[in-house]
C-alpha cells in the first residue's frame, strides 16, 4: 500500500515545526510533526478524509495549510 502526502502547514507546536498530513489507504491517516527534518510527533487517525483534514487544520497555524 502506498503512502500519499495530502497537505502540509506550519504547526502550532512551535517555530520551525512543520505538520504533514499523510494518507495510508483504507481510511488511515497520520499527522506528522517535523522540526529540522526530524520527526518529533505523530498522530494516527482512523476515519474519513474530511475528519483527517478537520483534525489537521487544528494542528496548523491559520492560513498556512497547502494541499498537495
KEKE-3310 file (N, C-alpha, C; in steps of 0.2 Angstrom, whole numbers, plus 5000, padded with zeros to 4 digits):
npx = (5004:5003:5009:5003:5006:4995:4993:5002:5008:5012:5016:5006:5014:5026:5040:5047:5042:5035:5019:5013:5001:4997:4991:4987:4979:4964:4956:4965:4975:4989:4996:5010:5023:5037:5053:5067:5069:5068:5057:5046:5034:5019:5002:4990:4976:4960:4948:4937:4943:4938:4937:4950:4956:4950:4955:4968:4968:4967:4979:4988:4994:4984:4979:4991:4991:4994:4987:4992)
npy = (4994:5011:5027:5043:5060:5073:5086:5100:5111:5125:5121:5122:5119:5125:5136:5134:5121:5109:5103:5088:5080:5064:5050:5034:5024:5014:5022:5027:5038:5050:5062:5071:5078:5088:5094:5103:5093:5081:5069:5073:5071:5061:5059:5047:5043:5036:5036:5046:5056:5069:5070:5068:5080:5090:5088:5090:5104:5109:5108:5116:5132:5146:5149:5143:5131:5120:5111:5096)
npz = (5000:4996:5002:5004:5002:5008:5013:5020:5033:5043:5060:5075:5086:5088:5083:5067:5065:5056:5050:5043:5033:5030:5020:5021:5015:5015:5024:5034:5041:5045:5055:5055:5064:5061:5064:5059:5050:5057:5064:5077:5082:5080:5075:5074:5064:5061:5050:5040:5025:5027:5041:5045:5038:5046:5059:5056:5052:5064:5069:5063:5060:5057:5039:5034:5028:5015:5001:4994)
capx = (5000:5007:5008:5002:5005:4989:4994:5007:5007:5016:5012:5005:5018:5032:5043:5051:5039:5030:5015:5011:4995:4999:4986:4989:4974:4959:4953:4970:4979:4993:4999:5017:5026:5044:5057:5074:5070:5067:5050:5045:5027:5014:4995:4986:4969:4956:4942:4937:4947:4936:4939:4958:4958:4947:4960:4975:4968:4968:4986:4992:4993:4979:4981:4997:4990:4994:4985:4997)
capy = (5000:5017:5032:5049:5067:5077:5093:5102:5118:5127:5118:5126:5116:5129:5139:5129:5114:5108:5097:5084:5075:5058:5045:5027:5020:5011:5027:5028:5044:5052:5069:5070:5085:5088:5100:5102:5086:5075:5068:5074:5068:5058:5057:5042:5044:5031:5040:5049:5062:5075:5070:5069:5087:5094:5087:5093:5111:5111:5107:5121:5140:5149:5151:5141:5125:5119:5105:5094)
capz = (5000:4996:5007:5000:5006:5006:5015:5025:5035:5049:5065:5081:5091:5089:5077:5063:5066:5050:5050:5036:5033:5026:5019:5021:5012:5020:5030:5039:5040:5051:5055:5057:5065:5060:5066:5056:5046:5061:5067:5084:5085:5075:5077:5070:5063:5058:5049:5033:5023:5030:5048:5045:5037:5051:5064:5053:5052:5071:5071:5060:5061:5051:5033:5032:5025:5007:4999:4989)
cpx = (5004:5005:5008:5002:5000:4990:5000:5006:5012:5012:5011:5010:5025:5035:5047:5048:5034:5026:5013:5006:4996:4992:4989:4985:4969:4957:4958:4974:4984:4995:5005:5020:5034:5048:5065:5075:5069:5060:5050:5038:5023:5008:4992:4979:4965:4949:4942:4942:4945:4938:4946:4959:4955:4952:4966:4974:4968:4975:4991:4990:4988:4982:4988:4997:4990:4992:4990:4994)
cpy = (5006:5022:5039:5055:5071:5084:5094:5109:5119:5125:5123:5124:5120:5132:5133:5122:5114:5102:5094:5080:5070:5053:5039:5022:5017:5016:5028:5034:5046:5059:5069:5077:5084:5095:5099:5095:5080:5075:5069:5072:5066:5056:5053:5043:5039:5034:5042:5054:5068:5076:5072:5077:5091:5094:5091:5101:5114:5111:5112:5128:5142:5151:5149:5134:5125:5112:5102:5090)
cpz = (5000:5001:5003:5004:5003:5008:5019:5027:5041:5056:5071:5087:5092:5083:5074:5063:5060:5051:5043:5038:5028:5026:5018:5018:5018:5026:5035:5037:5046:5050:5058:5058:5065:5061:5063:5053:5051:5064:5074:5087:5079:5078:5072:5070:5059:5056:5042:5032:5027:5037:5049:5043:5043:5057:5062:5054:5059:5073:5068:5061:5055:5045:5031:5028:5017:5006:4993:4983)
residu = (UNK:UNK:UNK:UNK:UNK:UNK:UNK:UNK:UNK:UNK:UNK:UNK:UNK:UNK:UNK:UNK:UNK:UNK:UNK:UNK:UNK:UNK:UNK:UNK:UNK:UNK:UNK:UNK:UNK:UNK:UNK:UNK:UNK:UNK:UNK:UNK:UNK:UNK:UNK:UNK:UNK:UNK:UNK:UNK:UNK:UNK:UNK:UNK:UNK:UNK:UNK:UNK:UNK:UNK:UNK:UNK:UNK:UNK:UNK:UNK:UNK:UNK:UNK:UNK:UNK:UNK:UNK:UNK)
# end
